[in-house]
Amino acid sequence: MSKLLSELGIVGLVIGLVVLGILWPLVLIWAVNTLFGFGIAYTFLNWLAVLILTMTFGKANVSVNKS
């Protein structure tokens, strides 16, 4: 029984990550519209553009080495 629950947890996690990956660009469009009032439409091409921008600039790391 615990193996089944473990596998369902993994499947749920994967499904959750896929849903988050699909919805995240829409959340970013909503946030920009709310903060700045740009009036960006919720279309597939805008979703794709935000997805590409997120994949390009989403992982910016800054590290400072103090010697």
C-alpha positions as CSV (number, residue, x, y, z in Angstrom):
1,M,0.0,0.0,0.0
2,S,2.8,2.5,0.8
3,K,4.4,1.7,-2.5
4,L,1.2,2.7,-4.3
5,L,1.0,5.9,-2.3
6,S,4.6,6.7,-3.1
7,E,4.1,6.2,-6.8
8,L,0.9,8.3,-6.7
9,G,2.8,11.0,-5.0
10,I,5.5,11.0,-7.7
11,V,2.8,11.0,-10.4
12,G,1.0,13.9,-8.7
13,L,4.3,15.8,-8.4
14,V,5.0,15.4,-12.1
15,I,1.4,16.4,-13.0
16,G,1.7,19.4,-10.7
17,L,5.0,20.5,-12.3
18,V,3.5,20.2,-15.8
19,V,0.4,22.2,-14.9
20,L,2.6,24.9,-13.2
21,G,4.8,25.0,-16.3
22,I,1.7,25.6,-18.5
23,L,0.1,28.2,-16.2
24,W,3.2,30.1,-15.1
25,P,3.4,32.3,-18.3
26,L,-0.3,33.2,-17.9
27,V,0.4,34.2,-14.3
28,L,3.3,36.4,-15.5
29,I,1.1,38.1,-18.1
30,W,-1.5,38.7,-15.5
31,A,1.1,40.2,-13.1
32,V,2.5,42.6,-15.7
33,N,-1.0,43.6,-16.7
34,T,-2.0,44.2,-13.1
35,L,1.1,46.1,-12.1
36,F,1.7,48.2,-15.2
37,G,-1.7,48.2,-17.0
38,F,-0.2,47.2,-20.4
39,G,-3.4,45.3,-21.5
40,I,-1.5,42.3,-22.9
41,A,-3.9,39.8,-24.3
42,Y,-4.0,36.2,-23.2
43,T,-3.2,34.5,-26.5
44,F,-1.2,31.5,-27.4
45,L,1.6,33.6,-29.0
46,N,1.9,35.8,-25.9
47,W,1.9,32.7,-23.7
48,L,4.7,31.2,-25.9
49,A,6.7,34.5,-25.8
50,V,6.6,34.6,-22.0
51,L,7.5,30.9,-21.9
52,I,10.6,31.6,-24.1
53,L,11.6,34.7,-22.0
54,T,11.2,32.7,-18.8
55,M,13.3,29.9,-20.1
56,T,16.0,32.4,-21.4
57,F,16.2,34.7,-18.4
58,G,14.5,32.7,-15.6
59,K,17.6,31.3,-14.1
60,A,19.8,34.2,-13.3
61,N,22.2,33.5,-10.4
62,V,24.4,36.0,-8.8
63,S,27.2,34.9,-6.5
64,V,29.6,36.9,-4.6
65,N,32.9,35.4,-3.4
66,K,34.4,37.2,-0.4
67,S,38.0,36.4,0.0
